[in-house]
Amino acid sequence: MFSRIKNYFDFTHFKGDLFGGLTAGVVALPLALAFGVSSGLGAAAGLYGAIFVSFFAALFGGTQTQISGPTAPMTAVSMTVIAGVMASFDGDLSQAFPSIMLIFLLAGCLQIVLGLSGLGTYVRYIPNPVVSGFMTAIGVMIIVTQMLPALGYYPNQDQALIKTFKAQAEENILEKILVEEVMEDVMVLENFDETIARAQNVPLVEIQKESKLLATQYSNGVVGTLKVLPRAIGQIKYTELMLCTLTILLIFGFKRITTSVPSTLIALLVVSTGAYLLNIAYLEINKIPSGLPDFNLGILYDFNLVEMSPFLFSAVTLALLGAIDSLLTSVVADNLTNTKHAPNKELLGQGIGNSIAAFFGGIPGAGATIRTVVNIRAGGKTRLSGMMAGLFLLFILLAIGPIASKIPAAVLAGILITVGIDVMDYKGLKGLLKMPRSESVILLGVLLLAVFWNLVFAVGLGLIFAALVFMKKTGDIGAEKMTIIPGASLKEGFQLSEEELRGVYVQDLFGPLFFGLTHGLTEFLDKNHKVETVIMRFERVAYMDQSGLELLHAALATFHRQKIKVLFTGLSGQPKKLYGQSGAMLDGHKGTASFDDLKACGVHLKTQLT
């Protein structure tokens, strides 16, 4: 057993792996805390996710130098899931928590399935405009949603805003009372005085709680932030704005001095320590518990399927997004280390990491490009480096968890704003006017839909539209390249006279023969008075689907009705196999025959026509 462990782990680079892992862990710490706060579950959830995803993704993954943990795209999707599920549970996190974590667990399990089924190889086939629009949308969403904490404004603390929702809160509470009475088989109309009395005795605390929930929901997301932004500007807390601005300036300014030390960590330590020592009154992040988090098996049976069912598609999105994010980082790692990752094994590792993190209350993560590059440059060479990063973060949790709770919320808002600025795809935005119009529409469509409507549906619609555009273009190119030429123009190759080849036509097919091909195979018949033989050239057809086969069969039936002979050339590989599986015969069936190339077909024609 020891020999197996020794073969799996390469200890010859232990010093480099140790230093690389520690360095990557230092970079990951402020980001983990910030992503946790941004998700809505608190800084601790980000730290838990970083610990378990980093350790187990490295242990079981297929990229030796990969550092994993919460990332901006994964956190953005997680944020929408958390907000949506909590809204279904009236803002009660304790009730919504099992359903939230079960969605995260399901995402991890889906990644495991992707890895075991070998589908990891195909995940990379995502159109660049979709990825570009999505990444830019993530950046915009992070920047906009962090404007409120940067200004020190929290909607659930704005009493004037909360008061505007009092009537709606009372209406919601009354509706709940009526629903409860119906469920209890109470005849509401016959006992309406009792219902009125119950409604009149609702505690003010409950009305205030419901009003706060409505105010929070009203200000959620980009649209909600823009709605309350004027109120936030009118109630700026200049201490919070100063801390946030100073954090941003330090992060970007320190990068100009050196990149060997992570600027986010410097900003976190300097601004947080300064604010604490100067006894500045600031808003702290949520308390980070000391000690190990609980292993919560309750997520397997405490969830509410009805409440979480609308978000099951989000689990699929998280799984695919994490897979894409991780495999793109794996490619970067390969280029830097001159190695080759195992994509399916990497997805297996990411899935295991995210699944275990869900049981401990952590937000999901993926391969993180910046942290991976830092690890490699610091000497990391094997999977031990990623495991060391996770262990370092665990040490931070156990040793200084309570101290980390003193970090100003505005500092993490500043860190997130810089992440949002960095994650945007400026190259894609600059190329908007140069790329094809359809790709520009896809990029802008994904960007706008993700920012102002729904992040998950935006990506799904972007993929569907991109696939439709691709199929149409492929079909159009195939139709455009499909040429019909008289056999007489090839008389030198056939060694036959022009008169003998007068009824012979050569149909040169191009590209895949599939359902996207709208051009018929018999349209040329209307343009020619005398067609006796059609030569269908398949040399440039590498693939044919069932729709293409039906199109071919329909053409053959038309040719047969008109007593036209059909000769195939170059039909091989997958198209030949599919044609054969359909029960059709290549030789002698309804006047058809097949040849390896045009020359062999010409020899056959010569014997038939002379």
N, C-alpha and C positions, 0 to 999 in steps of 0.2 A: 504493500500500500504506500509506503514511504517513497518507493521508487517512482510510483505513478504520480505522486504529488510533486516530486522533484522534476519529473519530465514535463509536467503541466506548467510549473512555475520556473522561470529562468532567474536564478539568484546571482548570476554573474554580473549583473548591472544593478545590484541592490542599492548601492550608494546613489547612483543617478536616479533610480526610481524613487528612492526616499526623498531626495531633494526636489525632484520634479513634482511628486505628489503633494509635498508640503507647500510648494510654491503655488500649484494649481488650487489647493485648498484655501490659501490666503486670498486668491483672486475670487474664489467662489463664495466666500463668507458674506461679504456685503451684498452680493447679487442674490444669494439665497434668502437673506433677510428681506430684501426689497421685494423680490418676487412673491414671497409669502404674504407680505402686507398688501401688495397689489391684488393678489388673488381674492382677498376677503377673508381668508382663514387665519391670518396673523403671521408674524415673523417665524414663529416656531414651526408652522407647517412647511414653510420654505426650507428651513434648516433640516427638518426631518426628511424631506424629499431629497435634498442634496446628499445627505448621509447615506441613505439606503440605495438610492438609484446609482450613485457614484460607485459604491462598493460592489453591489451585486451585478451591475452592468459590466463592470471591469472583470469580475470573477468569471462570469459565464459568457461574455461577449466575444466577438470575432475581430476586434480591432485592438491591438496590443497597447496602444498609447492613448486610447480614447478616455476623456474625462467627461462624465455625464452629470446631469443635475437639472434643476429647473431652468428653462430658457424662456425668452420673451414670447415666442409663438405659442409654446405649450401653456404658459401662464395666461396669455390672453384668452385662449379657448377655455381654460379652466375657470377663469374669472366669469365668463358668461354662463358656464354650467352652474357654478356656485350661486351666482345671483339668481338664476332662474329657479333652481331647486329651493333656495331659501324663500323665494317669493311664494312658492307653493305651500310652504309650511309657515306662512305668516311671519317670516323673518326670524323664526326660532331656530338657531344654529344647532342646538342640541338635538332637535327632532330631525332636522334636515341632514345632519352629519352622516348617518349610515347610508342614506341614498346617494349622497355626494361621493363618498368613498367607494361605494359599490360601482359607480360609473367609472371611477379611476381604476378600480380593480379590473373591470371588464375591458377597459382600454389596454391594460397590461396583458391580459389573457389573449386578446385579439392579436397583439404583437407576437406572443408566443406561437399562436396558430400560424401567423404569417411566416415565422421562421421555420417551424416544423414542416410546413407544407411546401417550402421552397419558393414562396412568392416574393421573398426579399429581393430577388434578382429583377423583378418587374416594377418595384416601387419607384425606381428612378425615372420611369417614363411619365414625368409630370411636366407639362408645357412650361417653358420659362415665363411667359406673360402671367400665368396663374401664380407662380411662385413669387414673381416680382411684385405683382399687385397685392398679394397677401402680405409679404414682408413690409412693404410700405404702409399698408393699412395697420399692421401691428405697431409700427413706429408712431403713426398718427394717433392711434388709440391710446397708447401709453402716454404720450406727451399731453394730449388733451385731458385725459382723466386724472393726471397728476397735477393739473393746474390748481385744483381745489385745495389739496393738502399743502401745495406750495404756498398758497395764499393764507393758509391756516383756517380754511373754511370747511366745516363739516355740516352737511344739511340736517343731520339728526340732532344738531345742537342749536340750530337757528329757530328760536321759539316763534318768531314771526311767521316763518315758512310753515312750521309745524301747525300753527293755529289755523292756517288756510285749509288744512285737510281735516279739521275737526268734524265738519258736517259729513264728509265722505266716510270718516272713521266710524261715526255713529251709525251711518247707513249700513256699513259692512258688518258691524257688531249685531245690529238688528237682524240682518239677513242670516247670520250664523245662528242666532237664537231661534228663528223660524225653522231653519233646516234641522236643528237639533230636536225641536218639538215634533216635527214631522217624522223624524227617525224614531222618536219615542212613542209614536202613534197617539200623540196628543191632538185632539180636535181643536185646531187653532181658532176657528171662527166661534166655536161654542165657548171657548175659554179665553177669549181675547183680552179680557180684563187682566187675567193672570199674565198673559204675554206682555201687556203694557207695563204692568207692575215690575216684571222681571227686567224689561228694557230700561225702566226708569231707575232701577237700582244698580245699574252697571257702574262699577267704581270708576272714578275719574282717572285713576292710574291706568286702567285698561284702555280707556279712550286715548290717553296720552301715548301709550305704547303703540296703538294702532296708527295714530297720527304720525308718529316718528317713522314707522315702517313705510307708510305711504310717501312721506317726504324723501326717504332714502331711495325708494323705488323710482320716484319721480326724477331724481337726479342721477340715476345710474347710467353708465355708458357715456358715449360721446354726446349724443343728443341731450341726455339729461344734464350733463355737465354744462353744455352751452346754454341750456335753459336757466340755470341758476348762477351762471358766471357773473352777470351784472350784480347780483346780490353779493357774491363773493368779493367782487372788486370794491363794493361799497362797504365791506366789513373786513378789509385787509388787516391781518395781524402781521405787522411789519417785522416782528421778531422771527416768525416762521419764514417769511419771504427772504429775510436776510440770511438765515441758515441755509435755505435751499439754494439761493443764488451763490453763496460762498462755496457750497459743495460743488456746484456745476463749474465754477471758475477754477477751483482747485483740480478737478478731474481733467479738464481740457488743458489747463495751464501746466500741470505737472507732466503731462504726456510730452510737452515740448522740451522738458528738461531731460527726462529719461523714461524709457519704456521697460527697463529692467525691474522696476518696482511698480506694482499695480497701483495706478492712480486712484481707483475707487477705494481701495483700502486706506490709502493716505488721507483722502478726503473724509472718510468715515471716522478715522481715529482723531484727526486734527480738529474737525468741527465739533464732533461729539464731546471730546475731552475739553475743548475750550468752552463750550456752552455749559458743561457741568461744573467746571472749576470756577467760572465767572458767575455761577449761580443765576444764570439767565432762566427766566420762566418760559418753558417751552412744553409742547405736547410730546409725550413719550409714546413709543410704539407699545403694542400689546405686550404684556408680561410673558417672558419666555420661561417655561417651567424648568426647574433644575432636575437632573436625573433623566433616566431613560424613559421614553414615551411608552405608554401601554400598548400591548399587542391586542388589538380590538377585533376579536372574532365576531362581535355583534353585527358587523356590517353585512354578514352573510344571512342574517335572519331578522334584523330590526328594520330593514328598509321597507319603503312603501312603493310597491310596483306601479300603482296608479299614478302617484306623484312624480316618479322618476321616468316613466315611459316616454314622455316627450323628449327626453334628453339622451335616449339610447343612441340616436344617430351621432350625438356629440362624442360618445365613446369611440365610435368608428373613426370620426375625424381626428380625435386625439391619437388613436393608434396609428393612423396613416401619417399624420403630421409628425409624430415622434419618430416614425420609421424614416421618413424623408429627411428630417433634420439630422438624425443620427448618421444615416448613410452618406449624406453630403459631407459631414464632418469626417467620416471615415476616409472619403476620397482625399480630403485635404491632408489627413494624417499620412496616407499612402504616399502622396507627393513629397512630403517633407522627410519621410523615413525610408523611401524607396522600398516599401513593403506592399503587400496585397492583403486586404481585409477579407473576411468571410461574411458576406452580407446576411445570409440566413442565420448564422450563428450570432451575429451582432443583434439582430432583431430578437432572437431568443433571450439574449442577455438583457436587452432593454426591457422586454416584457416581464422578465423575472424581477428586475429592479423596481419597475413601476408597480407591480403587483404587491411586492413586499412593502413598499413605501405606503401603499393604500391601507394596509393593515395597521400601520403605525401612525396614520393621520397625516402623511406627507403629500404634497402636491406632486403631480407627475412631472417627469423631466425627459431629457433626450441628450444625445451627444452635443456638447457645447464647443463650438469651434475655437473661440478665444482661449478658453481654459485648456483645450487640447494642445493648441499651439504653444502656450506657455509651458505646459508640461514637457513637451518635446524639446523646447529650447533650453529648459532647465536641466535636461539630462534624462528624462523619463524614456524608457525603451520597452518596457513590458507591462503586462496587466497589473503588476504590483503597484505601479504608480497611481492608477485610478483607485485601487483599494486603499492606498496610503492617504489619498485625498479624503476619502470617506471617513477613515479613522481619525484624521486630524480634525474634521468638523465634529465628529462625535466627542473628541476631547474638549473642543471649544464649548459644546453644549453642556458637558458635565462640569467643566471647570469654571466657566465665566457666564453661564446662562443668565443668572440674575443681574450681572453687570451689564450684559448686552441689552437688557430690558430698559436701560436708561438712555438708549440711543434716541435722538429726536426724530419724530416722524417726518419732519421736513427734510432731514438729511437723506432719508431713504427715497423721498419724493425727488430730490435732486439727482440721486443716482439713477433712478428709473427714467427721468427725463433724458439723461445722457445716453442711456441704453436705447430709448426710443429714437433719438437722433442717429445713433450708430447703426441701428438695425434697418433703417430705410434703404431701399435699393435706388440710389441716386443714378447709377448707370442705366437702369431701366427707364427712369423718368427722363433722363437726357436723350435717350434713343426713341422716345415716343413718336417724334415727327419723322424719323427715318425708317422705322419698322413698318411692315405691311399694315394697312388700315384695320384689318380684322384682329391682328394681334394687339394693336393699340386699344381697340374697343374692349378686348378681353381684359387687358391690364387695368384700364380705367374702370371697367365695370366691376371687377373683383374689388378694387380699391374702394370705390364709392359704396358698393353694397355692403362690404365688410364694415366700413366705418359708420355708416348711417342706418344700416338695417340689421343684418345678422352675419356674423363672421363665418359660421359653419355653412350656412346656405350659400353664401357668396362663393366659397371655394367649390362647393358642389356644382353650382350653376356655371362657374368658370370652367371646370373640367368638362362638363357636358357640352358647353358651347365650343370649347377648343376642339373637342373630339369631332363635333359636327362640321366645324370649319375644315379640319384636317381631312375628313372623309370626302367632303365636297371637292376640296382642292385636288385630292388624289384622284377622285373620279373624273374631274374635269381634265386633269393632265392626261389620264389614260384615254379619254375620249378624243382629246386634241392630238395625241400622238398616234392614235389608231388610224392607219392609212389604208386606203383601198386603191391599189394600182392594177392596171391591166397587165395580164401575163405577158403581153407582147413586148412590154418594156424590158422584160428579163429574157428576151429570146436568146441572147448569147449564152446565158447560164443554162437554159433549157435545150439549146441546140435544136430548136424547132422554128418553123417559119412563122411569120406574123399572122398569116391566115390560119394556121393550125392553132395558134394561141388566142384567137379572137374571142372565144367564149370562156377563157380562163382569167380569173381575177385572184389577186393575192391580197389577203387581209392580214396586215401586220399589227398584232396586238401589243400593248405596252402596259407595264405596271400590273398591279393586282387586279384580278377579275373578281370583283366583289359587289356588295349591294349598293355601294356608292357610285357605281358606274351607271349613269343614266342614258348613255349612248347605246342604242340597239346594235346588234350584230348583223342585222339584215336590212338596215335602212338604205344601203347602197343599191338594193335591188330595184327600187323605184326609179333610179337614175340611169339604169343600164337596160338596154332592150334585150340583149342576148347573154345569158349567163348559164354556162354548162358545167363549169367546175370552179369551186372556191378552194383556195389554199389558205388555211388558217395557220399563221406562224405564231408559235408559242415560245419562241426562244427567249423573249423578254418578259415572260409571265412566270414569276416565281411562286405566286400564291393564288389560290382560288377558293372562295368560300361557297357555302351552299347556295346563296343567292346567285353567285356567278355561275355555278353549275346549272342552276335552273335557267339562267339566261342563255347558256350555251345549248342546253337541251331544246329550248324554244326555237333557237336559231336553226338547229339541225332539223327539227320538225318542219319548219318553214321550207328549208332547202329540199327536204325529202318530198314534200307535197308538190314542189315545182320541178321535181326530177333533176335536181342539181347535185352533182357529186361533191363530197367534202373530203379534202385531204389535209391531215394534220402534219405539221413539221415542228420538231423541237419540243414536243409535249413530254415532259419528264418531271421527276420529283413529286412534290405534293400535289400539283394539279393532275398529273397522270394517275396517282394513287386514288385521289378522290373521284376522278372520272371512272376509274375501274370499279371502285366500291359501289358506284351507283347502279351497277349492273349493265352498263353500256359496253359495247365491244369497240375496240379501236379499228379493227380490220373486218371489212365485209358487212358491217352492220349499217343497213340503210345507205349503202353506197359510200361508206367512209373507209379511210385507210390512213395509216400513220407512218411517218418516216423520221429518221433521226435529224435530217437537215434538208435544206432546199435542193441540194444537188441530187440526193437520192430520190426526192420527189420528182425532179426533172427527168431522171432515168425512167421512172414509172410512167410519166406522161408520154415520153417518147414511144414506149412500147404500146401504149393505148391509142395514140393518135396517128401512128404511122403504120 
